[in-house]
Structures are given as C-alpha cells and as structure tokens.
C-alpha cells in the first residue's frame, strides 16, 4: 500500500497548514473557544473557500468526488491545530445526504453545503444507548401530510451552529429525517465538550415534518448510518495522527530545552526511550489510519470495511492514550496547565478515543464481523 499523499493532496494539506499557522494560533484558538458561538464564522468561510466542504461530495452535486484518503492530510492538519469548527460533522452529514437523498433534496440543500452557507450535522446518539446506531429513544410516526418526531438525541457536535440536522428515528426501523434547526418543537441544551468543541442534547417534542423530509427509505437507514459512522471514524483517526504528531514534536522540543543537573533532560536515556515509544505508537497508528481510509473508499463489503475501521479505531484509541499521557508526564506538572497547548492536545486525544466508539466497543464489533 502506498502511504504517500499525491501532489494534489499534499498541496491542499500545505495550504490548510499555512492558513492555520497564520490564523489559528494557540491564543487565537482560545479566543474562539471562549466566544459566544464557540467557533469562528470567518474560519468556516475560509474552509469553504478552500473547498474543504465540497471534497467528499459527488461532482454531479458540485463537489470534488473525493474520499477519506483525500481528506486524511486535511484532518491531520486539523489535529495538529486542534481545530474546533465542526467541519468533520458537516462533511459526514453532507456525504450522507448526497448518498441517501433524492434529486430534489440534493438540489435544494447541497449547493449550500458545498459553499458552506448551509451547515449540517448528524444527530444519531441517544441517552443510555452508548454507541448503538439503531434509534430507540427517538420515534417518527406518520401524519396526514408528513411525519411527527418525538424523542431525544445526545452530544450532537455542531448542533447549535447547524442550519439543518439529519436525525435518526425509529419509523418501523432505523430512518433518517432532515430537520430544520429552527423547527417548532426542537429544543437544544448546549454544552462544551472536554476538548473545547460545542455540542448539544436535543429534545424533539412533536416536531412536524413534511413528507419529503424523509431521507431514503423508511426503516432502511441502518446501512447508511453504518457507512456514515465508519467514514467519520476514518476521518477522526486521521485527526488523531495529526494531534499525536504535534504531541511528539512539542515533547521532543521540551526535552531538548528543559535542563536538570546542568544538561537537557533529553540526554537521559530513559526519556529517549519513552519519546521513541511515542513515535512508534504514532507510526503504527498512521498505518492503520491509512488502511481504514482506503477501505472506506474502496471496500464493497460492509463487513470488510467494518473490520478495518474497528481495527484501526482500537489501535488509534490505544495509541492516543499512550502518546497523550506520556507527553503530559514528560512535560511534568506544567503539562496539565491551561497555558500549554499539550494539555489541550491531551483532551482532544482523550475525546477522540471515545467518539464514534471506544476501544472496547470496536473490539466487540471486530469480533462480531469475523
């Protein structure tokens, strides 16, 4: 397998890194997190102008027809900078809409998704259901002229900034619905995640939807959800690689400059061994992330794709824990302070280890698909 990015992919990643280096420094990021919205409209606009919102959409719908491999270097750059704008959730929801929507739904929404003016997110998690994809706490019943949704959704990243939400509900089986963020009966309880992103719990109380709000076939959405979450997991794995690479680099710099007994602590052999272990963890995780992204793009068998994604997530979760904890420990007590970016990287990697399924969940899934 070729682990090298193409010239076009590398050029895009370099452009993203250049922009983030100029406009998304650590202090700028902290200001964004503390703002009322929790993300930057100007940064989002720039992401759209760079084409990031359109990469994974079909060319027929105004996108670039790319896949997870094309987005890997972008997500690595996001991981290094700890970007809090919910682009991943927007991309995943947009790709799901393009795959499941009819011609009228795609024509109505995807132009705005492409240029970033219509922001999307996917609401599928439910209280007490952990990582189960089939909805139970949210139901959809037919009305004379459409559907009525009732229920709850948990930890929907990007919900407060979204214009439309793709909501999973039980309508005689897992189903997907396009819901306006301002629909009567929909209420949000916003929160900030441990890594600085904005999310919300949703309550749907008699939310009335037109008949054309149904995305795909009623009761037939589980394969679509599985594909969407696998795609999201692949991008999250790539983001973890970027965050781990930053943790390695900044820890190595610290070991070279921090002195004890008159010498840099990086000259101590035991600490050299520990930084080498961090690099090994990262490179092993990178290999699994590339495999996962390639399977999402090319596998025709859902079980083959699922095994690759679950195997990758187990490795990435383990590596993220090992690298983040070592980085903080090697920085000493200051590694946990708000003033140091490594503490925020620790939080992002901890969150990545849990999102879209933790290691235990994916071990069980891997075994079940064997």
C-alpha positions as CSV (number, residue, x, y, z in Angstrom):
1,X,0.0,0.0,0.0
2,X,1.3,3.5,-0.9
3,X,1.4,5.6,2.2
4,X,2.5,8.8,0.3
5,X,0.0,11.5,-0.5
6,X,-0.5,12.6,-4.1
7,X,0.9,16.0,-5.1
8,X,-2.7,17.5,-5.1
9,X,-3.4,16.1,-1.6
10,X,-0.1,17.4,-0.2
11,X,-0.6,20.8,-1.8
12,X,-4.1,21.1,-0.2
13,X,-2.7,20.0,3.2
14,X,0.1,22.6,2.9
15,X,-2.4,25.3,2.1
16,X,-4.5,24.3,5.1
17,X,-1.5,24.3,7.4
18,X,-0.3,27.6,6.1
19,X,-3.7,29.2,6.8
20,X,-4.0,27.6,10.3
21,X,-0.5,28.7,11.1
22,X,-1.4,32.3,10.3
23,X,-5.0,32.5,11.6
24,X,-5.3,29.7,14.1
25,X,-2.5,30.0,16.6
26,X,-3.0,28.7,20.2
27,X,-4.1,32.1,21.5
28,X,-6.4,32.7,18.6
29,X,-8.0,29.2,19.2
30,X,-8.5,30.0,22.9
31,X,-10.3,33.2,21.9
32,X,-12.6,31.3,19.5
33,X,-13.4,28.7,22.2
34,X,-14.4,31.5,24.7
35,X,-16.6,33.3,22.1
36,X,-20.4,33.0,22.3
37,X,-20.7,30.7,19.4
38,X,-17.6,28.6,20.2
39,X,-16.4,28.7,16.6
40,X,-15.3,31.3,14.0
41,X,-17.6,32.2,11.1
42,X,-14.6,33.7,9.3
43,X,-12.6,30.5,9.7
44,X,-15.5,28.5,8.5
45,X,-15.9,30.7,5.4
46,X,-12.2,30.2,4.6
47,X,-12.6,26.5,4.9
48,X,-15.4,26.6,2.4
49,X,-13.4,28.8,0.0
50,X,-10.6,26.3,0.1
51,X,-13.1,23.6,-1.0
52,X,-13.0,21.6,2.2
53,X,-16.7,21.5,2.5
54,X,-17.0,20.0,-1.0
55,X,-14.3,17.4,-1.2
56,X,-16.4,14.4,-0.2
57,X,-19.4,15.3,-2.3
58,X,-20.0,13.9,-5.9
59,X,-19.0,16.0,-8.8
60,X,-22.6,15.9,-10.1
61,X,-23.7,17.7,-6.9
62,X,-21.0,20.4,-7.2
63,X,-18.4,18.6,-5.1
64,X,-15.0,17.1,-6.0
65,X,-15.8,13.4,-5.7
66,X,-13.1,12.8,-3.2
67,X,-13.0,10.3,-0.3
68,X,-11.4,9.7,3.1
69,X,-7.9,9.4,1.6
70,X,-8.3,12.9,0.1
71,X,-9.4,14.3,3.5
72,X,-6.7,12.5,5.5
73,X,-4.0,15.2,5.2
74,X,-6.6,17.9,5.9
75,X,-7.7,16.1,9.1
76,X,-4.1,15.6,10.2
77,X,-3.6,19.4,9.9
78,X,-6.8,19.9,11.9
79,X,-5.4,17.6,14.6
80,X,-2.2,19.5,14.9
81,X,-4.0,22.8,15.3
82,X,-6.8,21.4,17.4
83,X,-9.5,23.0,15.2
84,X,-12.8,23.3,17.0
85,X,-15.0,24.2,14.0
86,X,-17.2,21.1,13.4
87,X,-16.2,20.5,9.8
88,X,-15.9,16.7,10.2
89,X,-19.6,16.6,11.2
90,X,-20.6,18.8,8.3
91,X,-18.7,16.7,5.8
92,X,-20.2,13.4,7.2
93,X,-23.7,14.7,7.1
94,X,-23.3,16.2,3.6
95,X,-21.9,13.0,2.3
96,X,-24.8,11.1,3.9
97,X,-27.3,13.5,2.3
98,X,-25.7,13.0,-1.1
99,X,-25.8,9.3,-0.8
100,X,-29.4,8.9,0.6
101,X,-31.2,12.0,-0.8
102,X,-33.4,12.1,-3.9
103,X,-32.7,14.6,-6.7
104,X,-35.0,17.3,-5.2
105,X,-33.4,17.0,-1.7
106,X,-29.9,17.2,-3.2
107,X,-30.7,20.1,-5.4
108,X,-32.3,22.0,-2.5
109,X,-29.5,21.6,0.1
110,X,-26.2,20.5,-1.4
111,X,-25.3,23.8,-3.1
112,X,-25.4,25.4,0.3
113,X,-23.4,22.5,1.8
114,X,-20.8,22.9,-0.9
115,X,-20.2,26.7,-0.3
116,X,-20.6,26.4,3.4
117,X,-23.7,28.6,3.7
118,X,-25.8,25.7,4.9
119,X,-24.3,23.9,7.8
120,X,-25.2,20.3,8.6
121,X,-24.6,17.8,11.4
122,X,-25.7,14.3,12.1
123,X,-27.8,13.5,15.3
124,X,-27.8,9.8,16.0
125,X,-26.6,9.1,19.6
126,X,-29.2,8.6,22.3
127,X,-29.2,8.6,26.1
128,X,-28.2,5.2,27.6
129,X,-27.6,3.7,24.2
130,X,-23.8,4.5,24.0
131,X,-22.7,3.7,20.5
132,X,-25.7,1.8,19.2
133,X,-26.8,3.1,15.8
134,X,-30.4,1.9,15.6
135,X,-32.6,4.5,17.2
136,X,-35.0,3.7,20.0
137,X,-35.4,6.9,22.1
138,X,-36.5,8.9,19.0
139,X,-39.6,7.8,17.0
140,X,-41.2,9.0,13.8
141,X,-44.9,8.5,13.2
142,X,-46.8,9.2,10.0
143,X,-49.3,12.1,10.0
144,X,-51.7,13.0,7.2
145,X,-49.2,15.2,5.5
146,X,-45.8,14.0,6.7
147,X,-44.1,12.9,9.9
148,X,-44.0,13.7,13.6
149,X,-40.8,13.2,15.6
150,X,-40.5,12.7,19.3
151,X,-37.5,11.8,21.4
152,X,-34.0,12.8,22.4
153,X,-30.5,12.9,21.0
154,X,-27.3,13.2,22.9
155,X,-24.0,15.1,22.3
156,X,-24.7,16.3,18.8
157,X,-21.5,18.2,17.9
158,X,-22.1,21.3,15.9
159,X,-25.9,21.3,16.6
160,X,-26.0,24.9,17.8
161,X,-24.4,26.2,14.6
162,X,-26.2,23.9,12.2
163,X,-28.9,25.1,9.8
164,X,-30.2,21.5,9.2
165,X,-29.8,18.3,11.2
166,X,-30.0,14.8,9.9
167,X,-31.8,13.0,12.7
168,X,-32.2,9.2,13.0
169,X,-35.6,7.9,14.3
170,X,-37.4,4.7,14.5
171,X,-40.2,4.6,11.9
172,X,-40.7,0.8,11.7
173,X,-36.9,0.6,11.6
174,X,-34.0,3.0,11.5
175,X,-34.8,6.0,9.4
176,X,-33.3,9.4,8.6
177,X,-35.0,12.8,8.5
178,X,-33.9,16.3,7.5
179,X,-34.9,18.7,10.3
180,X,-34.7,22.4,10.2
181,X,-32.7,23.7,13.2
182,X,-35.5,26.2,13.9
183,X,-38.3,23.7,13.7
184,X,-41.1,24.2,16.3
185,X,-40.8,21.5,19.0
186,X,-37.0,21.1,18.6
187,X,-35.0,22.4,21.6
188,X,-31.3,22.3,22.3
189,X,-29.4,22.1,25.5
190,X,-25.9,23.3,24.5
191,X,-22.7,22.3,26.2
192,X,-19.0,22.4,25.7
193,X,-17.1,19.2,25.3
194,X,-13.9,18.5,27.3
195,X,-11.8,19.3,24.2
196,X,-13.4,22.7,23.6
197,X,-16.0,21.9,20.9
198,X,-19.6,22.9,21.2
199,X,-22.3,20.2,21.3
200,X,-25.9,19.9,22.4
201,X,-28.5,17.4,23.6
202,X,-31.7,17.6,21.5
203,X,-35.3,17.2,22.6
204,X,-37.9,16.7,19.9
205,X,-41.4,17.2,21.1
206,X,-44.0,16.8,18.3
207,X,-41.7,18.1,15.6
208,X,-43.8,18.1,12.4
209,X,-42.0,17.4,9.2
210,X,-43.3,17.3,5.6
211,X,-43.3,14.0,3.7
212,X,-40.2,15.0,1.8
213,X,-38.1,15.3,5.0
214,X,-37.6,11.5,4.9
215,X,-34.1,10.7,3.7
216,X,-34.1,7.4,1.7
217,X,-36.5,4.7,2.6
218,X,-38.4,4.4,6.0
219,X,-36.9,1.6,8.1
220,X,-33.9,1.1,5.8
221,X,-31.3,3.6,7.1
222,X,-29.1,1.3,9.2
223,X,-26.6,0.5,6.4
224,X,-26.4,4.2,5.6
225,X,-25.7,5.1,9.2
226,X,-23.0,2.4,9.5
227,X,-21.3,3.7,6.4
228,X,-21.5,7.3,7.6
229,X,-20.1,6.5,11.1
230,X,-17.3,4.4,9.5
231,X,-16.4,7.3,7.3
232,X,-16.5,9.7,10.3
233,X,-14.3,7.2,12.2
234,X,-11.7,7.2,9.4
235,X,-11.5,11.0,9.5
236,X,-11.3,11.0,13.2
237,X,-8.4,8.5,13.1
238,X,-6.6,10.9,10.7
239,X,-7.2,13.8,13.0
240,X,-5.7,11.8,15.9
241,X,-2.5,11.2,13.8
242,X,-2.1,15.0,13.5
243,X,-2.6,15.5,17.2
244,X,-0.2,12.8,18.1
245,X,2.4,14.1,15.7
246,X,2.2,17.5,17.4
247,X,2.5,15.9,20.8
248,X,5.6,14.1,19.7
249,X,7.2,17.2,18.2
250,X,6.5,19.6,21.1
251,X,7.6,17.0,23.7
252,X,10.9,16.4,21.9
253,X,11.5,20.2,21.8
254,X,10.8,20.4,25.5
255,X,13.2,17.6,26.3
256,X,15.9,19.4,24.3
257,X,15.5,22.7,26.2
258,X,14.5,21.7,29.7
259,X,17.6,21.2,31.9
260,X,18.3,19.3,35.1
261,X,21.7,18.9,36.6
262,X,23.1,21.3,34.0
263,X,22.1,19.2,31.0
264,X,19.0,18.9,28.8
265,X,16.7,16.1,30.1
266,X,16.6,14.7,26.6
267,X,20.1,13.4,27.2
268,X,18.8,11.0,29.7
269,X,18.5,7.6,28.1
270,X,15.3,6.6,29.9
271,X,13.5,9.6,28.5
272,X,14.9,9.0,25.0
273,X,13.3,5.5,25.1
274,X,10.0,7.0,26.1
275,X,9.9,9.5,23.2
276,X,10.8,6.7,20.8
277,X,7.9,4.7,22.1
278,X,5.6,7.6,21.4
279,X,6.9,7.9,17.8
280,X,6.4,4.1,17.3
281,X,2.8,4.3,18.6
282,X,2.1,7.2,16.2
283,X,3.6,5.5,13.1
284,X,1.7,2.2,13.8
285,X,-1.5,4.2,14.2
286,X,-0.8,6.1,11.0
287,X,-0.6,2.8,9.1
288,X,-3.9,1.7,10.5
289,X,-5.5,5.0,9.7
290,X,-4.4,4.8,6.0
291,X,-5.8,1.3,5.8
292,X,-9.1,2.4,7.3
293,X,-9.4,5.4,4.9
294,X,-8.7,3.2,1.9
295,X,-11.3,0.6,3.0
296,X,-13.9,3.3,3.5
297,X,-13.2,4.5,-0.1
298,X,-12.9,1.1,-1.8
299,X,-14.4,-1.8,0.1
300,X,-17.6,-3.2,-1.4
301,X,-18.3,-5.5,1.5
302,X,-19.7,-3.8,4.7
303,X,-18.1,-6.4,7.0
304,X,-14.7,-6.0,5.4
305,X,-15.0,-2.2,5.8
306,X,-16.2,-2.5,9.4
307,X,-13.4,-4.8,10.5
308,X,-10.8,-2.4,9.0
309,X,-12.4,0.6,10.7
310,X,-12.8,-1.1,14.1
311,X,-9.3,-2.5,14.0
312,X,-8.0,1.0,13.2
313,X,-10.0,2.6,16.0
314,X,-8.8,0.2,18.6
315,X,-5.2,0.9,17.6
316,X,-5.7,4.7,17.4
317,X,-7.5,4.8,20.8
318,X,-4.7,2.9,22.4
319,X,-2.0,5.0,20.7
320,X,-3.8,8.2,21.6
321,X,-3.9,7.3,25.2
322,X,-0.3,6.3,25.4
323,X,1.1,9.3,23.5
324,X,-1.0,11.9,25.2
325,X,-0.3,10.6,28.7
326,X,3.4,10.3,28.0
327,X,3.5,13.8,26.6
328,X,1.9,15.3,29.7
329,X,4.1,13.3,32.0
330,X,7.3,14.2,30.2
331,X,6.3,17.9,30.5
332,X,5.9,17.5,34.2
333,X,3.3,19.4,36.2
334,X,3.1,22.2,33.7
335,X,1.8,19.7,31.1
336,X,-1.6,19.9,32.7
337,X,-1.9,23.7,32.7
338,X,-4.3,25.7,30.5
339,X,-1.4,27.8,29.3
340,X,0.3,24.9,27.5
341,X,-1.1,23.5,24.2
342,X,-0.1,20.0,25.1
343,X,-2.8,19.9,27.8
344,X,-5.4,20.7,25.2
345,X,-4.0,18.1,22.9
346,X,-4.3,15.6,25.7
347,X,-8.0,16.4,25.9
348,X,-8.6,16.2,22.2
349,X,-6.9,12.8,22.0
350,X,-8.9,11.6,25.0
351,X,-12.1,12.6,23.3
352,X,-11.1,11.0,20.0
353,X,-10.5,7.7,21.8
354,X,-14.2,7.8,22.9
355,X,-16.0,9.3,20.0
356,X,-17.6,7.0,17.4
357,X,-16.9,4.1,19.7
358,X,-14.2,3.4,22.2
359,X,-11.7,0.5,22.1
360,X,-14.0,-1.9,23.9
361,X,-16.9,-1.2,21.6
362,X,-14.7,-1.7,18.5
363,X,-13.1,-4.9,19.8
364,X,-16.6,-6.4,20.2
365,X,-17.6,-5.2,16.7
366,X,-14.4,-6.5,15.2
367,X,-15.0,-9.9,16.7
368,X,-18.7,-9.9,15.6
369,X,-17.7,-9.2,12.0
370,X,-15.2,-12.0,11.8
